[in-house]
Amino acid sequence: MKTRHAIYGMMGLAVAAMLFVQSCSKDDSDNISETDLGLAQDETYADALYDEIDNLTGTEIATLDDIGYAPADMKSTNDQVCAVITVDHPDLVTFPKLITIDYGSGCSVVFNGDTITRAGKINITLSARWYVEGATQTVTFEDFSINGVLIEGTRTLTNMGLNAKNHVELGVVLENGKITFNDTAWMTRECNQVREWALHLNPLSDSVIVTGTASGTNVLGEDYERVITDPIVFGRCSQYSYQWGVLSGTVQVTNSARGTFTLEHSGNGCSSEVVITKNGKSFKYTFRYVETFRNGM
């Protein structure tokens, strides 16, 4: 069994540690309740958590494949050394193989002025080399958290082969997903998505396009359904050392008790702006990294 120290470098603008900062006037905010705004924040937060994990694990697996799954042979060029990577079969022949990303009791880094702390383990069971059609990546968690927010569930990515644009498509299914903010506030998540990975000779030019649906219950116990109506596009953000960020996309969320609202990324690329629209009223928000989150409703 071989290990290496993984560098911190995947935490893009899509990270779950996002707090909205309201940019509309007080008069405008009176048209949408603080509860609705909080639920919109939760929704974006939960989705960003799982997207961040997909981006992190996908990049890690591709890197490991390039070096024959022998992580001890890879040298970090980043001073911010973080998790320990373990591969049970460090070769290109033996599958399935178990890859563990272990952050231990806590591993903190600073990104764009905010402290991000991860703890616990991400386990990945890989059925075959990631680019083989039909290969699966099954991701589970052991006491894994970001800034104290616990992440649970089983996330399975299946290589569906190349599409008409010659891009790799990955089917994504999340089962028994749960985000726990604290002892009194949590939400659940199930999802069925497709991640289209547009690979380039220069990996810094790669993009990921996400479509699909999700559902679950929010922190108030209300049912919700989530549909990506305009694909969510991730790219490498040059102003953030080419880490993954959301470039554009729109999501429609229907709440069983509160109606429908949309979350639209502004399209300004890596600008950290999102527009929330409900009942014909739109509000622009900016989000950033923070260390603490929701205290419940």
N, C-alpha and C positions, 0 to 999 in steps of 0.2 A: 504494500500500500504506500503511495507517495502523496506528499502534500506540498503545498506552496502557500505563500502569503499573497492574497489577492489585493490588488490596488483598488482604492475607491475611485470610481470614475463613471458610474452608470447613472448617478442620481441627477436626472435631467429635470427640466421644468415640469415634467409629468409626475414628479414625486408626489406622494400622498400628503406630505407635510405642507399643506397649503392653507392659508387663512385669507379669506377675502377681505379687502379693504374697500369700503364703499366709496364710490366717487360721485354718486348722485347727490342731489340736495335733500334736505330733510323733508321738504314738501313732497318730492317724488317718492321717498321711502315710505311715506304714509299710505301709499297705494298697494304696498305688499307687506305682509306682516313679518315681524322678526322671526317667527316660527318658520315661515316659508323660506326666508333667506337662510336660516340655519339648516333646513333640510336640503336646500340647494348646495350649500357648502359641504354637507355630509356626502351628498351624491357624487360630487366631483372628487371629493377626497377619497371615497371608497374605490371609485374607478381608477383614479390615479395610482393608488397603492398597487392594485393588481397589474396595471399596465407597466408600472416601474419594475415589478418582479419579472414580467415577461421580457422587458428590454434587458434587464440585468442577466437573467439566466440564458437568454438567447445569445447574447454577446459572449458570455462565459463559455458556453458549449462550443460555439464556433472557434473561439480562441484555443480551447483545449484540443479540439479536433486538429487544428493546424500543427500542434506540437505532439501529436500522438497520444493525447490523454496522459502525458507524463508531466504533471504540473511542477514537479521539483526542477524541471529543466528550464522553466520560464523565469526570467529575471524581471523584476519590477523596475520601471524607470520613474516611478512616482514616489515621492517622499511620504505620502500619506498611506502607509501600509495598513491594511485593515483585516479582512477575514482570512481564515485558513481554509484552503480548498483541498479536499481529499477525494481521490478516485480509487475505487476498489480494484479495478483492472486497468492499469496504465498502459494500454496498448490499443491498436487499431483493429484488433481481431475479436476480442472477447466481448460479447453482449448477451444479455443486458448488463449494464454497469451502473453502479450507484455513485453519484457525485454529491458531495456534501459541501455546502458553503457555511462555515461556522463562524459566527460573530461572538461566540462566548457570552460572557456576562454583560458585554456592552462594548461597542467600538464606535467612537465619536470622530467625526470629521467636520470641518467647517466649509460650507459652500456658500458663496455669495453673501458672506456675513452672518449666516445662520448655522447653528450647530445641529447636525443630524446624527442621531445615535441609533444604531441597529444592535439588536441582541438576539440570541437564539440561533437556530439552524434552518436553512433551506435544503431540503433533500430532493434530488432529481434522479429518477430512474429512467435511463435512456435505453430504448430497445435496439437501436441501430445508429449508425452515423447519421447526424441530424439531417443531411441533405438527401437521404434515401427516401423515396416515396413510400409512405406507409409507416415510417419511423415515428415513434411516440416519445414524448417527454412528459413524464408524470411528476408533478411538483407537489410536495407536501411540506408541512412546517412543524418545527418543534419549538414551542415557546418563542416564536419569532415575532419581533415587534420593531416598529420604527417610532422613536421618541415616545415609548411607553404605550403605543397603540398596538394591540395584539391582532395578528392576522392569522386566519384559519381557513381550511378548505383543501380540496384536491383539485388541482388545475392540470388538465391534460391537453397537450398540444400534439396534433397529428399532422405530419407532412402530407399534404394533399396533392403534391406534385406541382408542375409548372402550369400557369394559366396562359391565356392567349398572348399576354405581354411578356412571356418568358420570365415571370416573377414567381418565386416560391410562395405557395399559399399554405398557411397553417390553420387548421381547425382548432378552435379553443373552446373547451368546456370546463366550466367551474361548477363544482358540486360542494354543497355544505359550506359555502363561503360565509365567513363571519368577521366583522370588524368590531372590536371591543375598545371603546374609548376609555371607559372606566367601569366601576362596579355597577353603575346604574344606567349606562348608555351604550347601546350596541345596535348594529344593524346586520341583516343577513343579505346574501347575494348568491344567485345562480346565474350563469350566463352561457350563451352560445354565440361565438363570434368567429370571424375569419380575419387573420392577420396576413396581409400581403406584403412580403418582404422584397423590395426592389434593391437587388445587390449591384454594386458598381466595383470597378477595379480599385478605386480608392474607397475604402470603407467609410470614410468621413462623408462621402456623398450618398450613402445608403438612406433609404426612407422606408417607413412602415406605414401601411394604410389599414385601418381597422374598421370593420363593419359588423353589425349584429345586434343582438338584444340581450337584456338582462332583466331580472326581477328579484323581489325579496320583500322584506319588511324593514321599515325605517326605525329610528330610535323611539318613536311613539307607538310602534306596533302596527302601523298602517301599511297596507300593501302598496307596492309601486311596480310599474313596468317601465323599462327604459329601452328606447329605440334610437340607434344612430341613424339620423336622417340624412346627414351629409358626412361622408367618411372622415374619421379622425386621422389626421396625418402627422406622423412624427418625423423629425429630421434632426440632424446634428447642428447644434447652435454654436456658431463660431465665437460669439461673445461670452459663452460659458464653457470655454475649452472643449468645444465640440461634443458636449454631452447631449443626451437625448432631450428633446423638447417638443411640445405640441405646437404645430404650425397652424392648423386650421381644423374645422369640423363642427358639427352641430348635433346635439342630443336632445331628444324629446322625452320628458319624464311625465308619466301620468300617475297621480296619486289617488288612491281609492277614496280619500276623504277630502282632498284639496284641489282636485282638478289637474290641469296640465301646465307645465312650464317648459321652456327650452333653455339650453345652455349652449352658447355659441362662442367658439374661440374666434378672436377678432380677425384672424387672417393676416395680422401684421407680423407673423412669424416670431416665435420666441419672445413675444412682448409681454407675456404673463397676463394678458387681458382676456376677460370672458364677459359676455353679455348675457344676463338673465332676463328673460321675457315672460311675463304672465299677464293675462287679461289685457293685452294690447300695450302694456307698459314695459319699457326696457330700461335696464340698469347696467352700467358698465362697472366692472370690478377689476382690481389688480390683486394678484395673489403672490405670496412670498413664502420662504421657508420659516417655520417657527418651531419652538421646542415643545410647546404645550398646545393642546387642542380643546376640544369640546368638553364642557362640564355638565352636559345634559341639558334637557329642556326644563 
